[in-house]
Amino acid sequence: MNRRWTARLALLAGVAAVAVLLAFAGLGGLVLVAVGAAGLVLTAAGVWWMLSRTGWLRALAVLLVFVVPLVVLTWYATAGLLWVVLLSLALWTLAVCAGRAALVDGTAPGMPERSADRAGRPFLIMNPCSGGGKVDRFRLAERARTLGAEVVVLDPSRHEDVAELARRAVERGADLLGVAGGDGTQALVAGVAAAHDLPFVVISAGTRNHFAMDLGLDRQDPSTCLDALTDGVELRVDLGRIRAGAQGTDGAEERVFVNNASFGVYAAVVQSPAYREDKARTTLEMLPDLLTHHSGARLTVRAGARVPADPQAVLVSNNPYPTGDPAGLGRRERLDSGRLGVLVVEVGTAAEATDLLLRGERSRGLTAVTAREVVVDADAPVIPVGVDGEALMLPTPVRCRLSPGALRVRVPRHRPGAPRPAPPLDWRRVRRLALTMGRAAAGRDTA
């Protein structure tokens, strides 16, 4: 289905959602919408109080979160209109999904790629613990050796410096480096590859592998990534770099990140020793003080633009994430824009939290900017930072910068490709697109 017909489906579903309410509930349909909206606002406020309060206030908030939706649904059912509400909601969901899909321009160019010669001495590092044992399950080491690669499988019983392993391989003459593992391990070896201007192969053997997803690789079958050794093309992508401590500090080490560096609430929670044992309980215990600034460092951010003065969370990413993705869950549109993405979350009241939960990227509590350099400072000498999922404690200030085109990534010529993130829903654009005639007209409506 092309974009024009998808836009028409969105408009039709939206009109049908309203028509169902009016046809079966009459003017009472407006009351249904008002009651549902009020219930949604109260539930969202309850979520904030549940996360930011303790004791009996948290207990009341939990009660609010569960009781309000139940009361609203019971009221709908008693009035005999529950099925009307559910049908209208389903139609509206279809309208929103189709509207966003219609605005995705599938003709936009991807990252430039060029042909690549086969490497003579590829060197791969594989973590057998990543992704629940994907290295063994997909026989990655055996397959890579069959293709002529030197493979080192890490020993889970002891710590091994993967960057040092990669450097030694380069000294022995390796002309390609690669990693089968998580994003943190990928970043460490990618830094060595960039330093020596060698191609780098990503093998999606980790749990999430956001970097692999944004490169368009197959995350379900990591063995297909090995095709890059025999029939690959090369992409030039940016690398994020993070440096801690005052500028010019002796011994300050710069670290590479392929995805993001997170500061504030999330970084503080995952830094806790109790987090690995009981994630949910640790999070609930720490969030109230962190969200209300009763504990944790107070952050300041300099990113070449106006950002909130005292945010709860900051995400600095290697190229921007969509503004609707404050958690940084992947699907960056490009990895070669030459800009850091900066997402800043600042909420102080239930009203602001509700606005963020309900309005997402249009909320005043979420600020999105891009920059070439970001400095995160705090009222503490050391702060927790999550770098590509790894919990670190770094001295302040922490500087993030981007190295444009620093990494040569070797990927298979034939790969699934990364799905383009859907843009924010704009009903005026959807309507214009639905009413255009012909392919040329549809193509013009992308601005």
Backbone torsions as a table, in degrees:
resi	resn	phi	psi	omega
1	MET	NA	126.0	-177.9
2	ASN	-78.7	174.8	-172.2
3	ARG	-65.0	-36.2	-179.9
4	ARG	-63.9	-42.5	-179.7
5	TRP	-72.3	-30.6	175.5
6	THR	-66.6	-39.8	176.7
7	ALA	-64.3	-39.6	177.8
8	ARG	-65.0	-38.0	176.1
9	LEU	-62.4	-40.3	179.5
10	ALA	-61.5	-47.0	179.5
11	LEU	-63.7	-42.9	-179.5
12	LEU	-62.8	-44.0	-180.0
13	ALA	-65.8	-38.6	177.9
14	GLY	-63.6	-44.7	177.8
15	VAL	-63.9	-40.9	179.6
16	ALA	-63.7	-36.1	178.9
17	ALA	-61.3	-42.2	178.6
18	VAL	-71.8	-40.9	-178.0
19	ALA	-62.0	-39.0	179.0
20	VAL	-60.7	-44.0	179.5
21	LEU	-63.1	-45.2	-177.5
22	LEU	-70.4	-37.2	-176.3
23	ALA	-69.7	-39.1	-173.7
24	PHE	-104.3	-13.4	179.9
25	ALA	-124.3	-7.1	179.6
26	GLY	61.1	-143.4	177.2
27	LEU	-66.0	-19.1	175.8
28	GLY	-63.8	-17.8	177.2
29	GLY	-61.8	-33.7	177.1
30	LEU	-65.7	-36.2	177.5
31	VAL	-66.4	-39.9	178.1
32	LEU	-59.1	-45.0	180.0
33	VAL	-63.7	-43.4	-178.8
34	ALA	-62.9	-43.3	179.5
35	VAL	-64.4	-43.4	179.4
36	GLY	-63.5	-41.2	179.3
37	ALA	-65.1	-42.3	178.6
38	ALA	-63.0	-41.7	178.2
39	GLY	-63.2	-38.1	179.7
40	LEU	-65.9	-42.1	179.3
41	VAL	-64.3	-45.4	179.8
42	LEU	-63.3	-39.0	179.1
43	THR	-66.2	-42.7	178.8
44	ALA	-63.4	-41.4	176.8
45	ALA	-63.4	-38.4	177.7
46	GLY	-62.0	-37.5	177.6
47	VAL	-61.4	-43.7	178.7
48	TRP	-61.6	-47.8	-179.3
49	TRP	-63.6	-35.2	179.5
50	MET	-64.5	-36.9	-178.6
51	LEU	-83.2	-28.1	-171.5
52	SER	-106.8	1.1	-179.4
53	ARG	-124.2	165.1	177.5
54	THR	-128.6	173.6	174.2
55	GLY	64.5	-140.3	-173.9
56	TRP	-69.8	-26.1	177.4
57	LEU	-66.5	-39.2	176.3
58	ARG	-66.1	-40.4	179.4
59	ALA	-61.0	-41.9	177.3
60	LEU	-65.4	-37.4	179.4
61	ALA	-65.7	-41.4	176.5
62	VAL	-60.0	-42.9	178.6
63	LEU	-61.2	-41.8	180.0
64	LEU	-62.9	-43.5	-177.5
65	VAL	-61.4	-36.5	-177.5
66	PHE	-90.7	-34.2	-174.0
67	VAL	-77.6	-41.6	-175.4
68	VAL	-59.3	-50.8	177.6
69	PRO	-60.2	-36.7	179.6
70	LEU	-64.4	-42.3	179.2
71	VAL	-63.8	-43.4	-179.6
72	VAL	-62.8	-46.3	179.6
73	LEU	-64.4	-38.4	178.0
74	THR	-63.7	-40.6	179.1
75	TRP	-63.6	-42.9	177.0
76	TYR	-60.3	-45.5	-177.4
77	ALA	-65.0	-41.2	-180.0
78	THR	-62.5	-35.6	178.9
79	ALA	-79.9	-2.0	-179.8
80	GLY	71.8	22.5	-174.9
81	LEU	-120.3	13.2	-178.1
82	LEU	-60.9	-42.1	-178.2
83	TRP	-65.9	-32.4	178.2
84	VAL	-65.0	-45.8	-179.3
85	VAL	-63.5	-45.1	-178.8
86	LEU	-64.3	-41.2	178.5
87	LEU	-65.3	-43.0	179.1
88	SER	-64.4	-39.6	178.8
89	LEU	-65.0	-40.5	178.2
90	ALA	-63.3	-41.4	178.9
91	LEU	-65.8	-39.9	179.9
92	TRP	-67.5	-38.2	176.5
93	THR	-61.4	-43.0	176.6
94	LEU	-60.8	-41.6	-179.2
95	ALA	-62.2	-44.2	-179.0
96	VAL	-66.2	-45.9	-180.0
97	CYS	-62.3	-44.5	179.7
98	ALA	-67.2	-37.5	179.2
99	GLY	-62.7	-45.0	179.3
100	ARG	-67.3	-39.2	179.4
101	ALA	-64.1	-35.4	-178.9
102	ALA	-66.7	-26.8	-177.0
103	LEU	-85.2	-7.1	177.1
104	VAL	-76.3	120.0	179.8
105	ASP	-89.8	98.0	-177.4
106	GLY	-69.9	-7.9	-179.0
107	THR	-91.6	-2.7	-178.3
108	ALA	-63.0	140.2	-177.1
109	PRO	-69.1	145.1	175.3
110	GLY	-87.6	-168.9	179.1
111	MET	-70.0	137.8	-179.4
112	PRO	-62.3	142.6	177.7
113	GLU	-131.6	154.3	178.1
114	ARG	-135.6	156.5	-179.6
115	SER	-64.4	151.5	-177.7
116	ALA	-135.2	139.6	176.0
117	ASP	-75.2	154.0	179.0
118	ARG	-68.0	135.5	179.8
119	ALA	-69.8	144.5	-179.9
120	GLY	-86.2	-34.9	-177.3
121	ARG	-136.5	71.0	178.9
122	PRO	-71.0	144.5	179.4
123	PHE	-128.4	123.4	-176.2
124	LEU	-122.2	139.0	174.1
125	ILE	-109.7	132.3	-177.4
126	MET	-127.8	130.8	178.0
127	ASN	-99.5	109.5	-175.8
128	PRO	-68.6	-14.3	-178.6
129	CYS	-89.7	-16.7	-176.1
130	SER	-67.4	142.8	174.6
131	GLY	61.6	28.0	179.8
132	GLY	71.4	25.1	176.5
133	GLY	93.7	32.9	-178.7
134	LYS	-65.7	-30.1	-179.2
135	VAL	-59.3	-45.3	178.7
136	ASP	-75.2	-42.0	-175.1
137	ARG	-61.9	-35.6	-178.7
138	PHE	-102.3	8.6	177.3
139	ARG	51.2	46.6	-174.7
140	LEU	-67.3	-41.3	-178.1
141	ALA	-63.1	-46.0	-179.8
142	GLU	-62.8	-43.0	-179.0
143	ARG	-65.3	-40.1	-179.3
144	ALA	-66.8	-40.8	178.8
145	ARG	-64.3	-35.6	177.3
146	THR	-61.7	-30.5	-179.5
147	LEU	-87.2	4.9	174.3
148	GLY	95.8	11.0	-178.1
149	ALA	-90.0	145.6	167.6
150	GLU	-82.8	129.1	-174.0
151	VAL	-123.5	133.1	171.4
152	VAL	-115.5	118.3	176.3
153	VAL	-96.0	121.2	-176.1
154	LEU	-64.5	147.9	178.2
155	ASP	-90.8	114.1	-176.9
156	PRO	-63.6	-18.6	-175.2
157	SER	-82.7	-8.1	179.5
158	ARG	-147.7	154.7	180.0
159	HIS	-76.8	134.4	176.6
160	GLU	-128.0	135.5	-179.6
161	ASP	-81.2	101.3	-174.5
162	VAL	-68.6	-32.1	177.9
163	ALA	-65.6	-39.7	178.3
164	GLU	-67.2	-38.7	175.6
165	LEU	-58.9	-42.0	-179.6
166	ALA	-67.1	-41.9	179.2
167	ARG	-61.9	-41.7	178.5
168	ARG	-64.4	-37.4	178.1
169	ALA	-63.7	-39.3	177.7
170	VAL	-63.1	-41.1	178.4
171	GLU	-61.6	-30.9	179.3
172	ARG	-82.7	-4.8	176.2
173	GLY	110.5	11.2	177.8
174	ALA	-60.8	135.8	179.3
175	ASP	-114.0	10.7	174.3
176	LEU	-159.0	137.5	177.7
177	LEU	-118.1	149.7	179.0
178	GLY	-156.4	161.6	-177.9
179	VAL	-140.0	134.4	167.1
180	ALA	-108.5	102.3	-175.9
181	GLY	175.6	-165.5	-177.9
182	GLY	-78.9	174.7	-175.9
183	ASP	-64.3	-35.1	179.0
184	GLY	-62.3	-43.6	177.3
185	THR	-67.7	-39.0	177.7
186	GLN	-56.8	-44.2	-175.9
187	ALA	-63.7	-41.3	-177.6
188	LEU	-61.9	-44.1	-179.3
189	VAL	-76.9	-32.4	177.0
190	ALA	-60.8	-35.6	177.7
191	GLY	-62.6	-38.2	177.7
192	VAL	-68.4	-43.5	179.3
193	ALA	-60.6	-42.2	-179.7
194	ALA	-66.2	-39.0	-178.7
195	ALA	-63.1	-30.5	-179.0
196	HIS	-105.9	7.3	179.9
197	ASP	53.2	44.7	177.4
198	LEU	-104.9	150.1	174.9
199	PRO	-65.9	150.5	-175.6
200	PHE	-128.0	133.0	-179.7
201	VAL	-110.4	129.0	177.0
202	VAL	-99.4	123.7	176.9
203	ILE	-114.2	116.7	-167.6
204	SER	-77.5	65.8	-178.1
205	ALA	-102.3	6.8	178.7
206	GLY	-84.8	-174.4	-178.6
207	THR	-76.0	-47.1	-177.1
208	ARG	-112.7	-44.7	177.8
209	ASN	53.6	59.7	178.4
210	HIS	-62.7	-38.3	179.6
211	PHE	-61.6	-44.0	178.6
212	ALA	-62.8	-39.7	179.8
213	MET	-62.0	-44.1	-177.5
214	ASP	-72.9	-16.5	173.1
215	LEU	-85.8	-4.3	179.0
216	GLY	82.6	19.4	-178.0
217	LEU	-84.5	162.1	179.3
218	ASP	-82.5	112.3	-179.0
219	ARG	-87.9	-11.8	179.4
220	GLN	-83.5	-33.9	-179.1
221	ASP	-128.6	89.8	-176.6
222	PRO	-63.9	-17.9	-179.8
223	SER	-64.3	-25.7	178.8
224	THR	-67.0	-22.8	178.3
225	CYS	-65.3	-24.0	179.8
226	LEU	-68.9	-14.6	176.2
227	ASP	-61.3	-20.4	178.6
228	ALA	-62.9	-22.8	-179.5
229	LEU	-73.2	-27.3	-174.9
230	THR	-114.6	-30.6	-178.3
231	ASP	-141.7	71.0	-173.9
232	GLY	-114.6	162.4	170.6
233	VAL	-125.3	163.7	-173.6
234	GLU	-116.6	136.6	174.9
235	LEU	-115.2	145.5	171.9
236	ARG	-103.2	115.9	-177.7
237	VAL	-123.4	161.8	-179.3
238	ASP	-81.4	158.7	174.3
239	LEU	-126.9	134.7	172.5
240	GLY	-83.4	147.7	178.4
241	ARG	-133.9	138.1	-177.6
242	ILE	-127.3	134.0	-177.5
243	ARG	-134.8	133.5	-175.7
244	ALA	-108.7	151.1	177.4
245	GLY	94.9	167.3	-178.6
246	ALA	-59.9	146.4	-177.8
247	GLN	-60.7	131.5	-178.7
248	GLY	88.9	2.1	179.8
249	THR	-64.8	130.3	179.4
250	ASP	-65.8	137.6	175.4
251	GLY	81.0	0.0	178.7
252	ALA	-69.6	121.0	-175.1
253	GLU	-95.7	134.7	176.5
254	GLU	-92.5	132.0	-176.2
255	ARG	-117.1	145.8	179.9
256	VAL	-91.1	144.5	167.8
257	PHE	-133.8	138.2	-179.4
258	VAL	-94.9	-22.6	-179.6
259	ASN	-111.6	-75.0	-174.3
260	ASN	-161.0	166.1	171.4
261	ALA	-123.6	126.6	-177.3
262	SER	-112.5	143.4	-178.8
263	PHE	-129.6	153.5	174.8
264	GLY	97.4	-137.4	-169.5
265	VAL	-57.4	-54.1	-175.9
266	TYR	-61.7	-45.9	-178.4
267	ALA	-62.1	-37.3	180.0
268	ALA	-69.1	-39.2	-178.4
269	VAL	-66.0	-48.7	-176.5
270	VAL	-70.0	-17.4	178.4
271	GLN	-75.0	-21.1	-177.2
272	SER	-64.3	135.0	177.5
273	PRO	-60.1	-26.6	-177.9
274	ALA	-80.3	-11.2	-173.7
275	TYR	-62.8	-41.8	-177.5
276	ARG	-67.5	-29.8	-178.6
277	GLU	-78.3	-39.6	-176.6
278	ASP	-149.4	87.3	-174.0
279	LYS	-61.6	-48.6	-175.4
280	ALA	-64.2	-48.0	-177.9
281	ARG	-65.0	-43.5	179.6
282	THR	-61.4	-42.9	179.2
283	THR	-61.4	-47.2	-178.9
284	LEU	-65.3	-32.2	-179.9
285	GLU	-74.2	-34.7	-174.6
286	MET	-89.7	-28.9	-172.9
287	LEU	-59.2	-43.7	-176.3
288	PRO	-54.6	-48.8	-178.8
289	ASP	-69.8	-35.6	-179.9
290	LEU	-69.6	-43.0	-177.9
291	LEU	-69.2	-30.9	-178.7
292	THR	-98.7	8.9	177.3
293	HIS	63.7	23.5	175.0
294	HIS	-81.5	-13.4	173.7
295	SER	-146.5	167.9	-179.1
296	GLY	83.0	161.3	-178.1
297	ALA	-76.8	149.1	173.0
298	ARG	-90.7	124.4	-172.7
299	LEU	-95.6	150.4	166.0
300	THR	-129.7	145.4	-174.2
301	VAL	-128.0	131.2	172.1
302	ARG	-117.4	116.7	-176.0
303	ALA	-137.3	28.8	178.8
304	GLY	71.9	9.3	179.7
305	ALA	-154.0	167.2	180.0
306	ARG	-73.4	123.3	177.0
307	VAL	-130.2	159.4	-179.5
308	PRO	-55.0	146.4	-172.7
309	ALA	-79.1	-26.0	-173.7
310	ASP	-141.4	65.6	-173.1
311	PRO	-76.6	156.9	173.5
312	GLN	-84.1	-28.4	-176.4
313	ALA	-148.7	142.7	178.2
314	VAL	-135.8	133.3	176.4
315	LEU	-123.2	117.7	176.8
316	VAL	-107.8	121.5	-171.6
317	SER	-121.3	150.2	172.6
318	ASN	-72.9	93.0	-170.3
319	ASN	76.8	148.9	-170.6
320	PRO	-72.2	142.7	165.0
321	TYR	-86.1	158.8	171.5
322	PRO	-59.0	148.5	-179.1
323	THR	-64.7	-19.2	176.8
324	GLY	-82.6	8.9	-176.8
325	ASP	-126.0	60.9	-177.5
326	PRO	-64.8	-17.2	178.1
327	ALA	-82.2	-9.8	-179.9
328	GLY	65.9	52.0	-175.5
329	LEU	-92.1	13.9	173.4
330	GLY	108.2	-164.8	179.2
331	ARG	62.2	44.6	169.4
332	ARG	-68.9	139.9	-175.6
333	GLU	-68.3	-36.4	179.3
334	ARG	-141.7	159.6	174.2
335	LEU	-121.8	18.7	-177.3
336	ASP	-136.1	28.8	-178.1
337	SER	-79.6	-16.4	-178.4
338	GLY	76.9	16.1	-178.5
339	ARG	-132.5	142.5	169.0
340	LEU	-78.5	143.9	170.3
341	GLY	-95.1	142.0	179.6
342	VAL	-131.4	117.6	175.2
343	LEU	-114.8	125.2	-176.0
344	VAL	-123.2	127.8	179.8
345	VAL	-111.6	125.7	176.9
346	GLU	-138.1	109.6	176.1
347	VAL	-133.9	138.4	-178.3
348	GLY	-126.3	-13.9	-177.4
349	THR	-134.5	167.9	177.4
350	ALA	-63.0	-35.6	179.9
351	ALA	-64.4	-42.5	179.3
352	GLU	-68.2	-39.1	177.8
353	ALA	-65.1	-40.3	178.2
354	THR	-62.6	-43.1	178.3
355	ASP	-60.0	-40.6	179.4
356	LEU	-67.1	-43.6	-178.0
357	LEU	-66.9	-35.1	-174.9
358	LEU	-90.1	-34.1	-173.3
359	ARG	-105.5	-10.8	174.5
360	GLY	58.0	-122.7	-173.9
361	GLU	-66.4	-16.2	178.7
362	ARG	-90.9	1.5	-179.7
363	SER	-75.8	148.2	175.7
364	ARG	-72.2	-15.1	179.7
365	GLY	-80.7	-6.0	-179.9
366	LEU	-120.9	120.0	178.4
367	THR	-113.6	131.3	179.6
368	ALA	-124.9	123.2	176.6
369	VAL	-137.6	170.0	172.0
370	THR	-122.9	154.3	-177.6
371	ALA	-159.4	162.4	175.0
372	ARG	-91.3	-23.4	176.6
373	GLU	-145.6	141.0	179.1
374	VAL	-130.2	132.9	176.7
375	VAL	-117.8	121.9	177.2
376	VAL	-110.0	119.0	179.5
377	ASP	-117.5	172.3	-177.4
378	ALA	-157.3	169.5	176.8
379	ASP	-88.4	23.0	178.6
380	ALA	-133.1	148.3	-178.7
381	PRO	-70.3	-25.4	-178.9
382	VAL	-136.9	139.0	179.7
383	ILE	-132.9	153.4	174.5
384	PRO	-75.3	139.8	178.7
385	VAL	-138.7	134.0	174.1
386	GLY	-99.0	114.2	-177.9
387	VAL	-112.1	108.9	-176.5
388	ASP	50.2	42.5	175.7
389	GLY	86.0	-4.2	179.8
390	GLU	-98.6	129.9	-178.3
391	ALA	-81.8	122.6	-179.6
392	LEU	-128.8	158.4	169.9
393	MET	-115.4	118.8	-173.5
394	LEU	-124.4	142.2	176.1
395	PRO	-70.1	145.9	-180.0
396	THR	-90.9	156.1	-5.8
397	PRO	-76.5	157.5	179.1
398	VAL	-108.7	125.2	-177.9
399	ARG	-108.4	132.6	175.4
400	CYS	-117.3	135.4	176.7
401	ARG	-141.3	170.4	-178.2
402	LEU	-119.2	139.6	171.6
403	SER	-106.1	99.9	-176.9
404	PRO	-63.4	131.4	174.9
405	GLY	60.7	26.1	-173.9
406	ALA	-76.1	-22.3	-172.1
407	LEU	-115.9	128.7	173.2
408	ARG	-91.9	110.0	-179.3
409	VAL	-102.0	125.3	176.8
410	ARG	-95.6	119.9	-178.5
411	VAL	-125.8	157.9	176.8
412	PRO	-60.7	144.8	178.0
413	ARG	-60.8	-39.8	179.8
414	HIS	-109.4	115.9	-177.0
415	ARG	-148.3	160.6	-174.6
416	PRO	-60.6	-37.0	-175.8
417	GLY	90.7	151.3	-179.8
418	ALA	-88.9	128.0	176.7
419	PRO	-64.7	135.8	-179.2
420	ARG	-73.1	135.1	179.5
421	PRO	-66.0	139.3	178.8
422	ALA	-71.3	136.5	179.7
423	PRO	-74.9	167.7	175.1
424	PRO	-57.5	146.4	-177.3
425	LEU	-72.4	126.1	177.7
426	ASP	-127.8	103.6	-174.3
427	TRP	-65.3	-28.9	178.3
428	ARG	-66.3	-41.5	176.8
429	ARG	-66.4	-39.0	178.5
430	VAL	-61.3	-43.7	-179.3
431	ARG	-64.6	-44.1	179.3
432	ARG	-62.2	-41.7	-179.5
433	LEU	-64.8	-40.0	-178.8
434	ALA	-65.9	-30.1	-175.3
435	LEU	-94.2	-4.6	179.0
436	THR	-71.4	153.4	-180.0
437	MET	-118.3	124.2	175.0
438	GLY	90.7	159.1	-176.8
439	ARG	-64.8	-39.6	-177.7
440	ALA	-63.1	-42.8	-179.8
441	ALA	-64.4	-41.3	178.9
442	ALA	-63.5	-39.1	-179.9
443	GLY	-66.0	-28.9	-179.4
444	ARG	-73.8	-23.8	-174.6
445	ASP	-89.3	63.5	177.9
446	THR	-120.2	-5.7	-178.4
447	ALA	-81.2	NA	NA
